[in-house]
Amino acid sequence: MRRLKYVRFGPTGLTVSQFCLGAWHLPGSGVMDDSGVERVDEEAFGRVVRKAYDLGINFIDGANRYHGRMSTADINHVGNSEKLLGAILKDYERESWVVATKVRGQMAAWPNGQGLSRKHIMWQIQESLKRLDLEYVDLYQIHWEDNATPNLETLRALNNLVDRGLVHYLGVSNHSAANVVEFMETAKRLNIEGFASMQEPYNILEREVEGTTLPVAKKYGMAVMAYVPLAQGVLSGKYLAGVEKGSRASYITQVAGQYLNKETASAVGSLLELANEKGITLPQLALAWMLHKQGELGLTIVPILGITKASHLEDNVGALDVKLSGDEMRRLQEVAAGAALGPQSY
Ligand SMILES: NC(=O)c1ccc[n+]([C@@H]2O[C@H](COP(=O)([O-])OP(=O)(O)OC[C@H]3O[C@@H](n4cnc5c(N)ncnc54)[C@H](OP(=O)(O)O)[C@@H]3O)[C@@H](O)[C@H]2O)c1
């Protein structure tokens, strides 16, 4: 059953599975809470985590803000995903998991209820640990930029968490290349912990980071955690037949604005034909493309899989058996370049 291999996490001694499990969107229950927001199907989430674990996934990525069924959670719904995950992790040996979470987004309406200040970080690590019911998190990531806080303040606060054993490794997400360089050079100058990883949106339709932040990850030997590796499900081909009930695009309307248009459908349709020719599924083709990109880019890339059904996970892990030639890689990229994406929906 155990199928995954393990890779070194950037410049660290930490070992993580080739795929990470994401905790942003979780299986829906179809039942609404008092505010009309769908509740997560906790049992189904437990089954997904069990399947991931049995396949050999040891790495899970969440964020303090994640709810599980809301993309931009309001302050009454933030933290739900961490709470649900904490309950599920009780069934496992803590040390068998590498648990990642994030800080930055709005967690309360008051001043300092968001950001990367020392005050906010010191508060939110305690809150995340309570929700997750853990004594430490393995990877603590800054979710996106906070231009109002000096980088040195953020870096020193994060290093304090490492020194206190509340956090083992640090990561960055959604920061400009120049800003990551500034953080990393400051850490080097002060001989303190910099970032072991960079978490960025990356898939065969969305390759902007190849020319912006990925060269910075390479320069500092950081691991890349690729989020939206299947373009939120678009790279499964499911939306070619319309928006099915319960799917991501059925409850997050911005997904359609980003991905559901004629050009993107045509590119995805052609990718699907190429997958069919190879006798594999489209998610397998898209994920295999990313795994093959590692060699070309000289980076370790860990795709973070969003999973609402355990069967999707089995499908996606099949990417590990797919071989792509240089010609096939070029052909896929040519076809994918025909997509035309709207404003980001994450
Ligand atoms: N740092 C950041 O700012 C940031 C932002 C976004 C995400 N993330 C991280 O990245 C993770 C992954 O993002 P994502 O969920 O958008 O990833 P994704 O893999 O691009 O999309 C996941 C969705 O694709 C569909 N899917 C997956 N496998 C499938 C298959 N084999 N067949 C059919 N459909 C399939 C499912 O859609 P349905 O729901 O329709 O079943 C699933 O929810 C998140 O959980 C989070 O940890 C980070």
PDBQT file of the ligand as one rigid body, heavy atoms in Angstrom, charges set to zero:
ROOT
HETATM    1  N1  LIG A 401      -0.320  29.304   0.420  1.00  0.00    +0.000 N 
HETATM    2  C1  LIG A 401      -1.483  29.610  -0.099  1.00  0.00    +0.000 C 
HETATM    3  O1  LIG A 401      -1.859  30.791  -0.215  1.00  0.00    +0.000 OA
HETATM    4  C2  LIG A 401      -2.375  28.511  -0.578  1.00  0.00    +0.000 A 
HETATM    5  C3  LIG A 401      -3.475  28.816  -1.416  1.00  0.00    +0.000 A 
HETATM    6  C4  LIG A 401      -4.255  27.751  -1.867  1.00  0.00    +0.000 A 
HETATM    7  C5  LIG A 401      -3.961  26.449  -1.480  1.00  0.00    +0.000 A 
HETATM    8  N2  LIG A 401      -2.913  26.202  -0.625  1.00  0.00    +0.000 N 
HETATM    9  C6  LIG A 401      -2.574  24.822  -0.197  1.00  0.00    +0.000 C 
HETATM   10  O2  LIG A 401      -2.583  23.958  -1.321  1.00  0.00    +0.000 OA
HETATM   11  C7  LIG A 401      -3.458  22.862  -1.073  1.00  0.00    +0.000 C 
HETATM   12  C8  LIG A 401      -4.000  22.341  -2.370  1.00  0.00    +0.000 C 
HETATM   13  O3  LIG A 401      -4.786  23.340  -3.046  1.00  0.00    +0.000 OA
HETATM   14  P1  LIG A 401      -6.015  22.882  -3.910  1.00  0.00    +0.000 P 
HETATM   15  O4  LIG A 401      -6.967  22.132  -3.025  1.00  0.00    +0.000 OA
HETATM   16  O5  LIG A 401      -6.550  24.001  -4.686  1.00  0.00    +0.000 OA
HETATM   17  O6  LIG A 401      -5.295  21.817  -4.871  1.00  0.00    +0.000 OA
HETATM   18  P2  LIG A 401      -5.645  21.157  -6.257  1.00  0.00    +0.000 P 
HETATM   19  O7  LIG A 401      -5.037  19.798  -6.196  1.00  0.00    +0.000 OA
HETATM   20  O8  LIG A 401      -5.258  22.059  -7.359  1.00  0.00    +0.000 OA
HETATM   21  O9  LIG A 401      -7.232  21.055  -6.277  1.00  0.00    +0.000 OA
HETATM   22  C9  LIG A 401      -7.893  20.157  -5.415  1.00  0.00    +0.000 C 
HETATM   23  C10 LIG A 401      -9.277  19.848  -5.962  1.00  0.00    +0.000 C 
HETATM   24  O10 LIG A 401      -9.154  19.162  -7.188  1.00  0.00    +0.000 OA
HETATM   25  C11 LIG A 401     -10.108  18.146  -7.269  1.00  0.00    +0.000 C 
HETATM   26  N3  LIG A 401      -9.394  16.881  -7.457  1.00  0.00    +0.000 N 
HETATM   27  C12 LIG A 401      -8.219  16.495  -6.917  1.00  0.00    +0.000 A 
HETATM   28  N4  LIG A 401      -7.870  15.296  -7.396  1.00  0.00    +0.000 NA
HETATM   29  C13 LIG A 401      -8.837  14.930  -8.268  1.00  0.00    +0.000 A 
HETATM   30  C14 LIG A 401      -9.050  13.792  -9.080  1.00  0.00    +0.000 A 
HETATM   31  N5  LIG A 401      -8.174  12.792  -9.103  1.00  0.00    +0.000 N 
HETATM   32  N6  LIG A 401     -10.165  13.744  -9.847  1.00  0.00    +0.000 NA
HETATM   33  C15 LIG A 401     -11.060  14.746  -9.847  1.00  0.00    +0.000 A 
HETATM   34  N7  LIG A 401     -10.932  15.849  -9.086  1.00  0.00    +0.000 NA
HETATM   35  C16 LIG A 401      -9.819  15.945  -8.313  1.00  0.00    +0.000 A 
HETATM   36  C17 LIG A 401     -10.903  18.175  -5.990  1.00  0.00    +0.000 C 
HETATM   37  O11 LIG A 401     -12.002  18.993  -6.289  1.00  0.00    +0.000 OA
HETATM   38  P3  LIG A 401     -13.454  18.858  -5.666  1.00  0.00    +0.000 P 
HETATM   39  O12 LIG A 401     -13.373  19.635  -4.401  1.00  0.00    +0.000 OA
HETATM   40  O13 LIG A 401     -14.260  19.543  -6.709  1.00  0.00    +0.000 OA
HETATM   41  O14 LIG A 401     -13.705  17.416  -5.440  1.00  0.00    +0.000 OA
HETATM   42  C18 LIG A 401     -10.011  18.894  -5.041  1.00  0.00    +0.000 C 
HETATM   43  O15 LIG A 401     -10.678  19.577  -4.041  1.00  0.00    +0.000 OA
HETATM   44  C19 LIG A 401      -4.474  23.428  -0.077  1.00  0.00    +0.000 C 
HETATM   45  O16 LIG A 401      -5.157  22.426   0.647  1.00  0.00    +0.000 OA
HETATM   46  C20 LIG A 401      -3.579  24.255   0.803  1.00  0.00    +0.000 C 
HETATM   47  O17 LIG A 401      -2.914  23.410   1.731  1.00  0.00    +0.000 OA
HETATM   48  C21 LIG A 401      -2.121  27.214  -0.204  1.00  0.00    +0.000 A 
ENDROOT
TORSDOF 0
